[in-house]
Amino acid sequence: MRGQTLMADILVVDDDPVSLSIISKILEKEGNNVTGCGDARAAIESLTFHEFDLLVTDLIMPEHDGFEVIQVAKNLRPDLRIIVLSGIDERVPPELTMQALTKLGVARMVRKPIKPAVLASEVLAVLIAG
Protein backbone atom coordinates (compact mmCIF):
# COMPACT_ATOMS: atom_id res chain seq x y z
CA MET A 1 0.00 0.00 0.00
CA ARG A 2 1.30 3.43 -0.88
CA GLY A 3 1.50 6.32 1.52
CA GLN A 4 -0.97 8.55 -0.32
CA THR A 5 -3.59 5.87 -0.92
CA LEU A 6 -6.96 6.25 0.75
CA MET A 7 -8.66 2.98 1.60
CA ALA A 8 -12.13 3.20 0.10
CA ASP A 9 -15.15 0.95 -0.41
CA ILE A 10 -15.68 0.93 -4.17
CA LEU A 11 -18.48 -0.62 -6.21
CA VAL A 12 -17.39 -1.53 -9.74
CA VAL A 13 -20.02 -2.34 -12.38
CA ASP A 14 -19.12 -3.76 -15.79
CA ASP A 15 -20.87 -6.44 -17.85
CA ASP A 16 -17.56 -7.53 -19.40
CA PRO A 17 -16.00 -10.05 -16.96
CA VAL A 18 -12.46 -9.31 -18.20
CA SER A 19 -12.86 -5.54 -17.71
CA LEU A 20 -14.50 -6.10 -14.31
CA SER A 21 -11.58 -8.28 -13.20
CA ILE A 22 -8.90 -5.88 -14.47
CA ILE A 23 -10.55 -2.80 -12.93
CA SER A 24 -11.08 -4.60 -9.61
CA LYS A 25 -7.44 -5.73 -9.49
CA ILE A 26 -6.16 -2.22 -10.26
CA LEU A 27 -8.26 -0.71 -7.47
CA GLU A 28 -7.46 -3.48 -4.96
CA LYS A 29 -3.74 -3.04 -5.68
CA GLU A 30 -4.19 0.59 -4.65
CA GLY A 31 -5.49 -0.60 -1.27
CA ASN A 32 -9.23 -0.31 -1.81
CA ASN A 33 -11.98 -2.72 -0.87
CA VAL A 34 -13.75 -3.56 -4.16
CA THR A 35 -17.17 -5.11 -4.76
CA GLY A 36 -17.62 -6.14 -8.38
CA CYS A 37 -20.97 -6.53 -10.13
CA GLY A 38 -21.47 -7.94 -13.63
CA ASP A 39 -24.78 -6.20 -14.27
CA ALA A 40 -26.90 -3.27 -13.20
CA ARG A 41 -29.39 -5.37 -11.23
CA ALA A 42 -26.64 -6.78 -8.96
CA ALA A 43 -25.18 -3.28 -8.58
CA ILE A 44 -28.52 -1.80 -7.56
CA GLU A 45 -28.94 -4.57 -4.98
CA SER A 46 -25.44 -3.87 -3.60
CA LEU A 47 -26.16 -0.13 -3.44
CA THR A 48 -29.36 -0.84 -1.50
CA PHE A 49 -27.62 -2.82 1.23
CA HIS A 50 -24.13 -1.33 1.44
CA GLU A 51 -22.68 2.18 1.67
CA PHE A 52 -19.88 2.77 -0.80
CA ASP A 53 -17.41 5.65 -1.02
CA LEU A 54 -17.28 5.49 -4.80
CA LEU A 55 -19.17 3.99 -7.73
CA VAL A 56 -17.21 3.09 -10.88
CA THR A 57 -19.63 2.03 -13.60
CA ASP A 58 -19.70 1.16 -17.26
CA LEU A 59 -22.49 2.92 -19.18
CA ILE A 60 -23.39 0.52 -21.98
CA MET A 61 -24.71 -2.76 -20.56
CA PRO A 62 -27.51 -5.10 -21.64
CA GLU A 63 -30.97 -4.94 -20.00
CA HIS A 64 -30.24 -2.16 -17.50
CA ASP A 65 -27.49 0.36 -18.21
CA GLY A 66 -25.10 2.48 -16.21
CA PHE A 67 -27.47 5.44 -16.33
CA GLU A 68 -30.00 3.44 -14.30
CA VAL A 69 -27.30 2.48 -11.79
CA ILE A 70 -26.30 6.15 -11.45
CA GLN A 71 -29.92 7.23 -10.99
CA VAL A 72 -30.55 4.66 -8.24
CA ALA A 73 -27.20 5.48 -6.59
CA LYS A 74 -28.02 9.19 -6.50
CA ASN A 75 -31.50 8.52 -5.12
CA LEU A 76 -30.10 6.34 -2.34
CA ARG A 77 -26.99 8.42 -1.60
CA PRO A 78 -26.99 11.87 -3.19
CA ASP A 79 -23.39 12.45 -2.02
CA LEU A 80 -21.95 9.28 -3.58
CA ARG A 81 -19.01 10.00 -5.87
CA ILE A 82 -19.20 8.43 -9.33
CA ILE A 83 -16.71 7.66 -12.09
CA VAL A 84 -18.00 6.46 -15.44
CA LEU A 85 -16.05 4.05 -17.63
CA SER A 86 -16.78 4.70 -21.24
CA GLY A 87 -16.02 3.19 -24.58
CA ILE A 88 -18.05 6.00 -26.12
CA ASP A 89 -17.02 6.59 -29.69
CA GLU A 90 -13.98 8.83 -30.16
CA ARG A 91 -16.01 11.04 -32.51
CA VAL A 92 -18.09 12.23 -29.57
CA PRO A 93 -16.13 15.09 -27.93
CA PRO A 94 -15.23 14.06 -24.35
CA GLU A 95 -16.14 17.52 -23.02
CA LEU A 96 -19.65 17.16 -24.45
CA THR A 97 -20.07 13.73 -22.88
CA MET A 98 -18.71 15.01 -19.56
CA GLN A 99 -21.12 17.98 -19.60
CA ALA A 100 -24.04 15.56 -19.82
CA LEU A 101 -22.60 13.25 -17.17
CA THR A 102 -21.91 16.14 -14.77
CA LYS A 103 -25.64 16.91 -14.78
CA LEU A 104 -26.18 13.35 -13.52
CA GLY A 105 -23.70 13.88 -10.69
CA VAL A 106 -20.74 12.09 -12.27
CA ALA A 107 -17.33 13.33 -11.08
CA ARG A 108 -15.08 11.89 -13.80
CA MET A 109 -15.07 9.82 -16.97
CA VAL A 110 -12.33 7.31 -17.79
CA ARG A 111 -12.12 6.08 -21.38
CA LYS A 112 -11.84 2.44 -22.29
CA PRO A 113 -9.56 0.64 -22.84
CA ILE A 114 -8.56 1.33 -19.25
CA LYS A 115 -5.02 2.46 -18.52
CA PRO A 116 -4.19 1.36 -14.93
CA ALA A 117 -2.29 4.53 -13.99
CA VAL A 118 -5.06 6.78 -15.34
CA LEU A 119 -7.79 4.87 -13.48
CA ALA A 120 -5.80 4.86 -10.23
CA SER A 121 -5.09 8.59 -10.40
CA GLU A 122 -8.70 9.50 -11.29
CA VAL A 123 -10.02 7.40 -8.38
CA LEU A 124 -7.53 8.98 -5.99
CA ALA A 125 -8.44 12.48 -7.23
CA VAL A 126 -12.17 11.86 -6.71
CA LEU A 127 -11.66 10.36 -3.25
CA ILE A 128 -9.42 13.24 -2.13
CA ALA A 129 -11.82 15.86 -3.53
CA GLY A 130 -14.49 14.41 -1.26
C-alpha positions as a Python dict, from the first residue, in 0.01 Angstrom:
ca = {
    (1, 'M'): (0, 0, 0),
    (2, 'R'): (130, 343, -88),
    (3, 'G'): (150, 632, 152),
    (4, 'Q'): (-97, 855, -32),
    (5, 'T'): (-359, 587, -92),
    (6, 'L'): (-696, 625, 75),
    (7, 'M'): (-866, 298, 160),
    (8, 'A'): (-1213, 320, 10),
    (9, 'D'): (-1515, 95, -41),
    (10, 'I'): (-1568, 93, -417),
    (11, 'L'): (-1848, -62, -621),
    (12, 'V'): (-1739, -153, -974),
    (13, 'V'): (-2002, -234, -1238),
    (14, 'D'): (-1912, -376, -1579),
    (15, 'D'): (-2087, -644, -1785),
    (16, 'D'): (-1756, -753, -1940),
    (17, 'P'): (-1600, -1005, -1696),
    (18, 'V'): (-1246, -931, -1820),
    (19, 'S'): (-1286, -554, -1771),
    (20, 'L'): (-1450, -610, -1431),
    (21, 'S'): (-1158, -828, -1320),
    (22, 'I'): (-890, -588, -1447),
    (23, 'I'): (-1055, -280, -1293),
    (24, 'S'): (-1108, -460, -961),
    (25, 'K'): (-744, -573, -949),
    (26, 'I'): (-616, -222, -1026),
    (27, 'L'): (-826, -71, -747),
    (28, 'E'): (-746, -348, -496),
    (29, 'K'): (-374, -304, -568),
    (30, 'E'): (-419, 59, -465),
    (31, 'G'): (-549, -60, -127),
    (32, 'N'): (-923, -31, -181),
    (33, 'N'): (-1198, -272, -87),
    (34, 'V'): (-1375, -356, -416),
    (35, 'T'): (-1717, -511, -476),
    (36, 'G'): (-1762, -614, -838),
    (37, 'C'): (-2097, -653, -1013),
    (38, 'G'): (-2147, -794, -1363),
    (39, 'D'): (-2478, -620, -1427),
    (40, 'A'): (-2690, -327, -1320),
    (41, 'R'): (-2939, -537, -1123),
    (42, 'A'): (-2664, -678, -896),
    (43, 'A'): (-2518, -328, -858),
    (44, 'I'): (-2852, -180, -756),
    (45, 'E'): (-2894, -457, -498),
    (46, 'S'): (-2544, -387, -360),
    (47, 'L'): (-2616, -13, -344),
    (48, 'T'): (-2936, -84, -150),
    (49, 'F'): (-2762, -282, 123),
    (50, 'H'): (-2413, -133, 144),
    (51, 'E'): (-2268, 218, 167),
    (52, 'F'): (-1988, 277, -80),
    (53, 'D'): (-1741, 565, -102),
    (54, 'L'): (-1728, 549, -480),
    (55, 'L'): (-1917, 399, -773),
    (56, 'V'): (-1721, 309, -1088),
    (57, 'T'): (-1963, 203, -1360),
    (58, 'D'): (-1970, 116, -1726),
    (59, 'L'): (-2249, 292, -1918),
    (60, 'I'): (-2339, 52, -2198),
    (61, 'M'): (-2471, -276, -2056),
    (62, 'P'): (-2751, -510, -2164),
    (63, 'E'): (-3097, -494, -2000),
    (64, 'H'): (-3024, -216, -1750),
    (65, 'D'): (-2749, 36, -1821),
    (66, 'G'): (-2510, 248, -1621),
    (67, 'F'): (-2747, 544, -1633),
    (68, 'E'): (-3000, 344, -1430),
    (69, 'V'): (-2730, 248, -1179),
    (70, 'I'): (-2630, 615, -1145),
    (71, 'Q'): (-2992, 723, -1099),
    (72, 'V'): (-3055, 466, -824),
    (73, 'A'): (-2720, 548, -659),
    (74, 'K'): (-2802, 919, -650),
    (75, 'N'): (-3150, 852, -512),
    (76, 'L'): (-3010, 634, -234),
    (77, 'R'): (-2699, 842, -160),
    (78, 'P'): (-2699, 1187, -319),
    (79, 'D'): (-2339, 1245, -202),
    (80, 'L'): (-2195, 928, -358),
    (81, 'R'): (-1901, 1000, -587),
    (82, 'I'): (-1920, 843, -933),
    (83, 'I'): (-1671, 766, -1209),
    (84, 'V'): (-1800, 646, -1544),
    (85, 'L'): (-1605, 405, -1763),
    (86, 'S'): (-1678, 470, -2124),
    (87, 'G'): (-1602, 319, -2458),
    (88, 'I'): (-1805, 600, -2612),
    (89, 'D'): (-1702, 659, -2969),
    (90, 'E'): (-1398, 883, -3016),
    (91, 'R'): (-1601, 1104, -3251),
    (92, 'V'): (-1809, 1223, -2957),
    (93, 'P'): (-1613, 1509, -2793),
    (94, 'P'): (-1523, 1406, -2435),
    (95, 'E'): (-1614, 1752, -2302),
    (96, 'L'): (-1965, 1716, -2445),
    (97, 'T'): (-2007, 1373, -2288),
    (98, 'M'): (-1871, 1501, -1956),
    (99, 'Q'): (-2112, 1798, -1960),
    (100, 'A'): (-2404, 1556, -1982),
    (101, 'L'): (-2260, 1325, -1717),
    (102, 'T'): (-2191, 1614, -1477),
    (103, 'K'): (-2564, 1691, -1478),
    (104, 'L'): (-2618, 1335, -1352),
    (105, 'G'): (-2370, 1388, -1069),
    (106, 'V'): (-2074, 1209, -1227),
    (107, 'A'): (-1733, 1333, -1108),
    (108, 'R'): (-1508, 1189, -1380),
    (109, 'M'): (-1507, 982, -1697),
    (110, 'V'): (-1233, 731, -1779),
    (111, 'R'): (-1212, 608, -2138),
    (112, 'K'): (-1184, 244, -2229),
    (113, 'P'): (-956, 64, -2284),
    (114, 'I'): (-856, 133, -1925),
    (115, 'K'): (-502, 246, -1852),
    (116, 'P'): (-419, 136, -1493),
    (117, 'A'): (-229, 453, -1399),
    (118, 'V'): (-506, 678, -1534),
    (119, 'L'): (-779, 487, -1348),
    (120, 'A'): (-580, 486, -1023),
    (121, 'S'): (-509, 859, -1040),
    (122, 'E'): (-870, 950, -1129),
    (123, 'V'): (-1002, 740, -838),
    (124, 'L'): (-753, 898, -599),
    (125, 'A'): (-844, 1248, -723),
    (126, 'V'): (-1217, 1186, -671),
    (127, 'L'): (-1166, 1036, -325),
    (128, 'I'): (-942, 1324, -213),
    (129, 'A'): (-1182, 1586, -353),
    (130, 'G'): (-1449, 1441, -126),
}
